[in-house]
């Protein structure tokens, strides 16, 4: 059976918001989260925030439109990092970023143990209709999923 791999999620944002917020989007998603941010197509009305080096994959595609997405409740996109310390560094950087831009929303850091793993996570939302779950999972011996591969 063929296996899918996450390629992108497309979000519609309000008309004009990408040109207005291009620099802050680059500063946050590029500077703090380490993504590449670039336009696609013939218009500044579409951006890609890519977490895959050199290729627009594993990305958030932003399109301007008259009917922007509205996410309520627990709707989110999870970004997994290898180490708890990376989550800590990102959240520290988010709090520093908030000193100059209070539009960022930062939740509490959550540390939990579950069946065979422990994780650290924090929800962050900035200029997009969807919040991000910044997380790291540490697996107990023998519990790490076999299909997952971390590459440097």
Beta strands, then each sheet from edge to edge (+ up, - down):
strand 1: 8-14
strand 2: 36-39
strand 3: 46-50
strand 4: 59-65
strand 5: 76-81
strand 6: 105-106
strand 7: 110-114
strand 8: 117-125
strand 9: 131-139
sheet 1: 1+ 4+ 3- 2+
sheet 2: 5+ 9+ 8- 6+
sheet 3: 5+ 9+ 8- 7+
end
